[in-house]
Amino acid sequence: MAEQDAHSSPNDPYAANRVYLRERFAFELQHCTGMIDRLAEEINPWPGNPLESPADRIIALILPRSLTTARAAVSLCEVGFGIQGAMLNRALFEDFIDIGWTICNPDEAVELHRAHERREELALQASFGKLPANPAAPVDPLTAEEEAELAGETRFGKHGEKHWTRLSLHDRIEGTATAWDERELIELRAMHEIAHHRNNLLLHSSPVAHRQHLAEETSDYVKASPGLLFLPTHSGPQASRGSSTVAQ
């Protein structure tokens, strides 16, 4: 039985995870945190250099979001929530691609970024306007001009479901192809097709995501475990039946 985690209660199902992770993945966790710290030191405080183009503003907005997301992902892994950390890695990969796409397509990026932000402001105001009035937080209805503006902005889908670039992630990756050498592009595509795809399945309610909590399964019952989300419980795609947990 692993030693008791000082920050957990006696009935905490994740206590053994935390002790195991700190010992087994100490180097990896420290390395990730170190990389984040080094980047944060370079940009905070911001040295005050002027933005060279409007597209730089988009990058300046994405980067601190990415740093915060990266810290959150590492923190989740440290306490045993590796699956949830993987979900955040999905957002990190998209940030990375969006920065690259913005660099390769600066003029289009600026125009679409502003248009999408404006569209979302109007759509949110319109949605609140459909709710019963709340005197504590009144919302002005859209004006006729704003309603026409919202109705006329169709580039992001009827319900605003499209990405602000209007492109799928695959198309955004291909839109940065000229920025990479051949080997880098192969690695980038592989990251998208394997790691990002897997993280996407974990984020959404998919059979792959559901199986991550499977501790044991027979023809008569299924046993799920609330913890052990980062331990090597499953060795591969076929390990969904009869798997056993570690450090119970």
Sine and cosine of phi, psi and omega as CSV:
sin_phi,cos_phi,sin_psi,cos_psi,sin_omega,cos_omega
0.00,0.00,0.76,-0.65,-0.01,-1.00
-0.93,0.38,0.42,-0.91,0.01,-1.00
-0.90,0.44,0.44,-0.90,-0.03,-1.00
-0.94,0.34,0.72,-0.69,0.06,-1.00
-0.96,0.28,0.76,-0.65,-0.07,-1.00
-0.90,0.44,-0.37,0.93,-0.08,-1.00
-0.98,-0.19,0.23,0.97,-0.07,-1.00
-0.86,-0.51,0.32,-0.95,0.09,-1.00
-1.00,0.05,0.28,-0.96,-0.03,-1.00
-0.85,0.52,-0.47,0.88,-0.04,-1.00
-0.99,-0.17,0.23,0.97,-0.03,-1.00
-0.95,0.31,0.90,-0.44,-0.03,-1.00
-0.95,0.31,-0.17,0.99,-0.05,-1.00
-0.98,-0.19,-0.02,1.00,-0.09,-1.00
-0.86,0.51,-0.73,0.68,-0.01,-1.00
-0.89,0.45,-0.58,0.82,0.05,-1.00
-0.85,0.53,-0.75,0.66,-0.09,-1.00
-0.88,0.47,-0.68,0.73,0.02,-1.00
-0.89,0.45,-0.71,0.70,0.00,-1.00
-0.88,0.48,-0.72,0.69,-0.07,-1.00
-0.90,0.43,-0.68,0.74,-0.03,-1.00
-0.89,0.45,-0.52,0.86,0.01,-1.00
-1.00,0.08,-0.72,0.69,-0.12,-0.99
-0.96,0.26,-0.58,0.81,-0.09,-1.00
-0.88,-0.48,0.50,0.87,-0.04,-1.00
-0.85,0.52,-0.72,0.70,-0.04,-1.00
-0.90,0.45,-0.74,0.68,-0.05,-1.00
-0.89,0.46,-0.69,0.72,-0.02,-1.00
-0.91,0.42,-0.67,0.74,0.01,-1.00
-0.92,0.39,-0.60,0.80,0.01,-1.00
-0.91,0.42,-0.70,0.72,0.03,-1.00
-0.88,0.48,-0.73,0.68,0.00,-1.00
-0.89,0.46,-0.63,0.78,0.01,-1.00
-0.89,0.45,-0.66,0.75,0.02,-1.00
-0.90,0.44,-0.67,0.74,0.01,-1.00
-0.90,0.44,-0.68,0.73,-0.01,-1.00
-0.89,0.46,-0.66,0.75,-0.02,-1.00
-0.90,0.43,-0.67,0.74,0.02,-1.00
-0.92,0.39,-0.66,0.75,0.00,-1.00
-0.88,0.47,-0.61,0.79,0.00,-1.00
-0.91,0.41,-0.49,0.87,-0.03,-1.00
-0.97,0.24,-0.45,0.89,-0.08,-1.00
-0.92,-0.40,-0.07,1.00,-0.04,-1.00
-0.70,-0.71,0.92,-0.39,0.06,1.00
-0.97,0.26,0.51,-0.86,0.02,-1.00
-0.88,0.47,0.74,-0.67,-0.10,-1.00
-0.92,0.39,-0.17,0.99,0.07,-1.00
1.00,-0.04,0.15,0.99,0.04,-1.00
-0.91,0.42,0.66,-0.75,0.00,-1.00
-0.93,0.36,0.51,-0.86,0.08,-1.00
-0.93,0.36,0.76,-0.65,-0.09,-1.00
-0.98,0.18,-0.38,0.92,0.00,-1.00
-0.42,-0.91,0.32,-0.95,0.05,-1.00
-0.85,0.53,-0.49,0.87,0.01,-1.00
-0.91,0.41,-0.46,0.89,0.03,-1.00
-0.88,0.48,-0.51,0.86,0.02,-1.00
-0.88,0.48,-0.66,0.76,0.00,-1.00
-0.88,0.47,-0.71,0.70,0.00,-1.00
-0.89,0.45,-0.65,0.76,0.00,-1.00
-0.90,0.43,-0.45,0.89,0.04,-1.00
-0.99,0.15,-0.58,0.82,-0.04,-1.00
-0.96,0.28,-0.64,0.77,-0.14,-0.99
-0.85,0.52,-0.77,0.64,0.02,-1.00
-0.90,0.43,-0.53,0.85,0.10,-0.99
-0.88,0.48,-0.67,0.74,-0.01,-1.00
-0.91,0.41,-0.66,0.75,0.02,-1.00
-0.88,0.48,-0.69,0.72,0.02,-1.00
-0.90,0.43,-0.67,0.74,0.02,-1.00
-0.90,0.44,-0.65,0.76,0.01,-1.00
-0.89,0.45,-0.68,0.73,0.04,-1.00
-0.88,0.47,-0.66,0.75,0.00,-1.00
-0.90,0.44,-0.64,0.77,0.00,-1.00
-0.89,0.45,-0.71,0.71,0.02,-1.00
-0.90,0.43,-0.67,0.75,0.01,-1.00
-0.88,0.47,-0.64,0.77,0.04,-1.00
-0.90,0.44,-0.67,0.75,0.02,-1.00
-0.90,0.43,-0.60,0.80,-0.02,-1.00
-0.89,0.46,-0.50,0.87,-0.05,-1.00
-0.97,-0.25,0.21,0.98,0.13,-0.99
0.99,-0.16,0.09,1.00,-0.01,-1.00
-0.97,-0.25,0.85,0.53,-0.04,-1.00
-0.91,0.42,-0.57,0.82,0.01,-1.00
-0.90,0.44,-0.68,0.74,0.04,-1.00
-0.92,0.39,-0.56,0.83,0.10,-1.00
-0.89,0.45,-0.62,0.79,0.03,-1.00
-0.90,0.44,-0.57,0.82,0.05,-1.00
-0.88,0.48,-0.64,0.77,0.02,-1.00
-0.95,0.33,-0.52,0.86,0.05,-1.00
-0.88,0.47,-0.46,0.89,0.09,-1.00
-0.87,0.50,-0.71,0.70,0.02,-1.00
-0.91,0.41,-0.60,0.80,0.02,-1.00
-0.89,0.46,-0.67,0.74,0.00,-1.00
-0.90,0.44,-0.66,0.75,0.01,-1.00
-0.92,0.40,-0.61,0.79,0.09,-1.00
-0.86,0.52,-0.71,0.70,-0.01,-1.00
-0.86,0.51,-0.72,0.69,-0.01,-1.00
-0.93,0.37,-0.63,0.77,-0.02,-1.00
-0.92,0.40,-0.58,0.81,0.09,-1.00
-0.90,0.44,-0.71,0.70,0.02,-1.00
-0.89,0.47,-0.67,0.75,0.00,-1.00
-0.92,0.40,-0.61,0.79,0.02,-1.00
-0.90,0.43,-0.66,0.75,0.02,-1.00
-0.89,0.45,-0.64,0.77,-0.04,-1.00
-0.98,0.18,-0.39,0.92,-0.06,-1.00
-0.72,-0.69,0.87,0.50,-0.18,-0.98
-0.88,0.47,-0.70,0.71,-0.06,-1.00
-0.92,0.39,-0.71,0.70,0.01,-1.00
-0.91,0.42,-0.63,0.77,0.00,-1.00
-0.88,0.48,-0.70,0.72,-0.02,-1.00
-0.89,0.46,-0.73,0.69,-0.05,-1.00
-0.91,0.42,-0.71,0.70,-0.04,-1.00
-0.95,0.32,-0.60,0.80,0.01,-1.00
-0.88,0.48,-0.72,0.70,0.02,-1.00
-0.91,0.41,-0.67,0.74,-0.02,-1.00
-0.91,0.42,-0.65,0.76,-0.01,-1.00
-0.92,0.38,-0.66,0.75,0.02,-1.00
-0.88,0.47,-0.68,0.74,0.03,-1.00
-0.91,0.41,-0.68,0.73,0.00,-1.00
-0.87,0.49,-0.66,0.75,-0.01,-1.00
-0.94,0.35,-0.57,0.82,0.06,-1.00
-0.88,0.47,-0.72,0.69,-0.02,-1.00
-0.93,0.37,-0.67,0.74,-0.03,-1.00
-0.90,0.43,-0.64,0.77,0.02,-1.00
-0.91,0.41,-0.69,0.72,0.03,-1.00
-0.88,0.48,-0.65,0.76,0.02,-1.00
-0.91,0.42,-0.63,0.78,-0.01,-1.00
-0.92,0.40,-0.68,0.73,0.05,-1.00
-0.90,0.43,-0.54,0.84,-0.01,-1.00
-0.92,0.39,-0.31,0.95,0.03,-1.00
-0.99,0.12,-0.25,0.97,-0.02,-1.00
-0.99,0.11,0.34,-0.94,0.10,-1.00
-0.84,0.55,0.60,-0.80,-0.06,-1.00
-0.87,0.49,0.68,-0.74,0.05,-1.00
-0.89,-0.46,0.97,-0.26,-0.05,-1.00
-0.85,0.52,-0.48,0.88,-0.03,-1.00
-0.96,0.28,-0.38,0.92,-0.01,-1.00
-0.60,-0.80,0.94,0.34,-0.04,-1.00
-0.91,0.42,0.58,-0.81,0.03,-1.00
-0.83,-0.56,0.82,-0.57,0.03,-1.00
-0.95,0.31,0.70,-0.72,0.06,-1.00
-0.92,0.38,0.37,-0.93,0.06,-1.00
-0.91,0.42,0.59,-0.81,0.12,-0.99
-0.97,0.25,0.21,-0.98,0.03,-1.00
-0.86,0.50,-0.61,0.79,0.02,-1.00
-0.91,0.41,-0.65,0.76,0.00,-1.00
-0.93,0.36,-0.62,0.79,0.06,-1.00
-0.88,0.48,-0.66,0.75,0.03,-1.00
-0.92,0.40,-0.61,0.79,0.02,-1.00
-0.90,0.43,-0.69,0.72,0.01,-1.00
-0.91,0.42,-0.70,0.72,0.00,-1.00
-0.91,0.43,-0.52,0.85,-0.05,-1.00
-0.99,0.13,-0.26,0.97,0.00,-1.00
-1.00,0.02,1.00,-0.04,-0.08,-1.00
-0.95,-0.32,0.05,1.00,-0.07,-1.00
-0.91,0.40,-0.40,0.92,-0.07,-1.00
-0.97,-0.25,0.34,0.94,0.01,-1.00
1.00,-0.08,0.34,-0.94,-0.04,-1.00
-0.86,0.51,-0.59,0.80,-0.04,-1.00
-0.93,-0.38,0.29,0.96,-0.01,-1.00
0.95,0.31,0.44,0.90,-0.11,-0.99
-0.99,0.15,-0.21,0.98,-0.03,-1.00
-1.00,0.09,0.46,-0.89,0.07,-1.00
-0.88,0.48,0.40,-0.91,-0.08,-1.00
-0.89,0.46,-0.38,0.92,0.08,-1.00
-0.99,0.12,-0.17,0.98,-0.08,-1.00
0.96,0.28,0.08,1.00,-0.08,-1.00
-0.93,-0.36,0.49,-0.87,0.16,-0.99
-0.94,0.35,0.27,-0.96,0.02,-1.00
-0.88,0.47,-0.64,0.77,0.03,-1.00
-0.85,0.53,-0.72,0.70,-0.01,-1.00
-0.93,0.36,-0.53,0.85,0.06,-1.00
-0.93,0.38,-0.62,0.79,0.06,-1.00
-0.88,0.47,-0.73,0.68,0.01,-1.00
-0.91,0.42,-0.45,0.89,0.04,-1.00
-0.95,0.31,-0.18,0.98,0.06,-1.00
-0.95,-0.30,0.13,0.99,-0.15,-0.99
-0.83,0.56,-0.57,0.82,-0.05,-1.00
-0.94,0.33,-0.22,0.98,-0.03,-1.00
-1.00,0.07,-0.12,0.99,-0.11,-0.99
-0.86,-0.51,0.47,-0.88,0.18,-0.98
-0.99,0.15,0.07,-1.00,-0.15,-0.99
-0.87,0.49,-0.71,0.71,-0.03,-1.00
-0.91,0.41,-0.68,0.73,0.01,-1.00
-0.88,0.47,-0.63,0.78,-0.02,-1.00
-0.93,0.37,-0.61,0.79,0.06,-1.00
-0.88,0.47,-0.69,0.72,0.00,-1.00
-0.91,0.40,-0.63,0.77,-0.01,-1.00
-0.91,0.42,-0.71,0.71,0.02,-1.00
-0.90,0.43,-0.63,0.78,0.03,-1.00
-0.91,0.42,-0.64,0.77,0.04,-1.00
-0.87,0.49,-0.64,0.77,0.02,-1.00
-0.93,0.37,-0.72,0.70,-0.11,-0.99
-0.97,0.25,-0.41,0.91,-0.06,-1.00
-0.95,-0.33,-0.95,0.31,-0.12,-0.99
-0.91,0.42,-0.76,0.65,-0.04,-1.00
-0.91,0.41,-0.65,0.76,0.03,-1.00
-0.88,0.48,-0.67,0.74,0.02,-1.00
-0.90,0.43,-0.70,0.71,0.01,-1.00
-0.90,0.45,-0.55,0.84,0.05,-1.00
-0.91,0.41,-0.65,0.76,0.05,-1.00
-0.90,0.43,-0.59,0.81,0.01,-1.00
-0.93,0.36,-0.58,0.82,-0.02,-1.00
-0.92,0.39,-0.68,0.74,-0.07,-1.00
-1.00,-0.04,0.23,-0.97,-0.04,-1.00
-0.98,0.18,0.99,0.12,-0.04,-1.00
-0.89,-0.45,0.32,-0.95,0.08,-1.00
-0.83,0.56,-0.60,0.80,0.04,-1.00
-0.88,0.47,-0.69,0.72,0.01,-1.00
-0.91,0.41,-0.66,0.75,-0.03,-1.00
-0.89,0.46,-0.57,0.82,-0.09,-1.00
-0.95,0.32,-0.30,0.95,-0.05,-1.00
-0.90,0.43,-0.36,0.93,0.00,-1.00
-0.99,-0.15,0.11,0.99,-0.03,-1.00
-0.98,0.19,0.87,-0.49,0.04,-1.00
-0.99,-0.10,-0.66,0.76,-0.04,-1.00
-0.36,-0.93,0.59,-0.81,-0.01,-1.00
-0.59,-0.81,0.74,-0.67,0.11,-0.99
-0.78,-0.63,-0.08,-1.00,0.04,-1.00
-0.94,0.33,-0.24,0.97,-0.07,-1.00
-0.96,-0.27,-0.45,0.89,-0.09,-1.00
-0.40,-0.91,0.28,-0.96,0.10,-0.99
-0.82,-0.57,0.77,-0.64,0.03,-1.00
-0.93,-0.37,0.85,-0.53,0.00,-1.00
-0.95,-0.31,0.53,-0.85,0.01,-1.00
-0.91,-0.42,0.75,-0.66,0.02,-1.00
-0.97,0.25,-0.38,0.93,-0.03,-1.00
-0.94,-0.34,-0.42,-0.91,0.07,-1.00
0.83,0.56,0.69,0.73,-0.09,-1.00
-1.00,0.02,-0.10,1.00,-0.03,-1.00
-0.83,-0.56,-0.16,0.99,0.00,-1.00
-0.97,0.26,0.37,-0.93,-0.03,-1.00
-0.96,0.28,0.87,0.49,-0.02,-1.00
-0.94,0.34,-0.62,0.79,-0.05,-1.00
-0.91,-0.41,0.82,-0.57,-0.07,-1.00
-1.00,0.03,-0.21,0.98,-0.02,-1.00
0.03,-1.00,-0.04,-1.00,-0.07,-1.00
-0.86,0.51,-0.43,0.90,-0.07,-1.00
-1.00,-0.05,-0.01,1.00,-0.13,-0.99
-1.00,0.02,0.70,0.71,-0.02,-1.00
-0.99,-0.12,-0.19,0.98,-0.02,-1.00
-0.87,-0.49,0.79,-0.61,0.08,-1.00
0.98,0.20,0.23,0.97,0.04,-1.00
-0.94,0.34,0.48,-0.87,0.01,-1.00
-0.85,-0.53,0.50,-0.87,-0.01,-1.00
-0.99,0.10,0.22,-0.98,-0.02,-1.00
-0.92,-0.40,0.60,-0.80,0.10,-1.00
0.84,0.54,0.73,0.69,0.03,-1.00
-0.97,0.25,0.00,0.00,0.00,0.00
